[in-house]
Amino acid sequence: MRWPTADETNAALRHVYTGVGVATATLVLVGLSQGDATTIGNAVRQIGSGVASIIAGVSALIPVVSGIYAALSASPLSRLLQMQKNPEIKQVVAVPGTATAALTATIPGDKITAK
């Protein structure tokens, strides 16, 4: 799933504004005062602007979060843990004295080892 673009959000909000405009005009015909109608319209526009700002903020954060996730999943420890869960891998032996060998000590079991 992807977040909507700014243009998609604005297009959806135009439909919401049109619907609110029709509903407000109908309420004015039935007896709602013009001041109340204007207040309702302004409130809906503020809500729409808030929603657009939230979507823009989340859309800006997605690349940052994706980058952090990619960095974590590419770490040696993460890769060793993925290999440990893989049923097609019988055993992984790290070269003793290396940084990877030190990581193997933190992984339970004997599938990932430095021996």
N, C-alpha and C positions, 0 to 999 in steps of 0.2 A: 504494500500500500504506500502511496506517496501523498504528500500534502499538496493541496491545491496551490496553483501559482497565484500571484497577486491579481492577474487579469481574471482568472476563474473566480476568485473570491469577490472581486468587484462586480462581475457579471451576476453572480448569485445574489449579492446584496441589492443590485438594481431591481431584481424581481421581488425581493422582500420589501423594498421601499415602495414599489408600485402597489403591492398588496396592502400595505399599511395605508397608503394614500387613498385607495379605494375604500377601505374600511373606515377611515377617518372621515372621508367625504360623506359616506352613508350615515355615520353617526351625527355629523353636523346637520344633515337633512332631518334626522329624527329628533334633534334637540340638543345636541352637545354644543357648547359654546365654542366660538372660534379660538379663544385663548387656550381652552383645554385641548382642542384639536392640534394646535401648534405645539403645545407641550408634549403631546403624545408623539408627534412626528419628530421632534428634536430628540426625545428619549430613544426612539428606535434608531435614529441616525448615530447617536452616541454609542449604542450597543453594537451597531454594525461596524463602527470605527474601532471599537475595542476588540471585536472578533478579528478584524483584519490585522490589527496590531499583534494579537496573540499568534495568529498564523504566520505572520512575517517573522516574529521572534523565534518561534519553533523551527521554521524553515532555515533560519540562520544558524541555529544550534545543531541541526542534523549533521552537517559536514564535520563539525567539531567532535560530536559524539562518535560518529563513524570512524574518524581518525584515531580516537582513543581506543575504540574497540579493536581496530585493526592492529594497533601497536601492541595491545595486550595479547591478542590471539596469536601474534607472530613471535612472542617471547619464547625462549627455549623451554621454560617450565611448562607453558601452555602446550607447546608442541609435544613435549614428553607425555603430558597427561592425555593428550589426544591419542598418542600411540598406545598408551596403556589401555585405553578403552577399545581399541581396534581389535576385533577378534581375528583378523588376518595376520597380525603380528605376533609371533611367538615370544620373542624376547629382544630387548634392546640393551646392548652392552656399551657403556660409555668408556672412553679411554681414561684410566685412572690418573688422577692428578690434574684433571682439567676442570674448568668451571662447570661443564655439563655433568661431570662425575660428582661434583659437590651438590648439584641439584638432585641427583638421583637419590641421595640420602634422605631427602624430604618426601619422597614418594613411597608410600607403603607397598609392600609386596615384593616379589622377585622378578617381575616381568621387565622392569626398568632397573638396571643395575650397573655398577662400575667394577664388578669383580671379574 
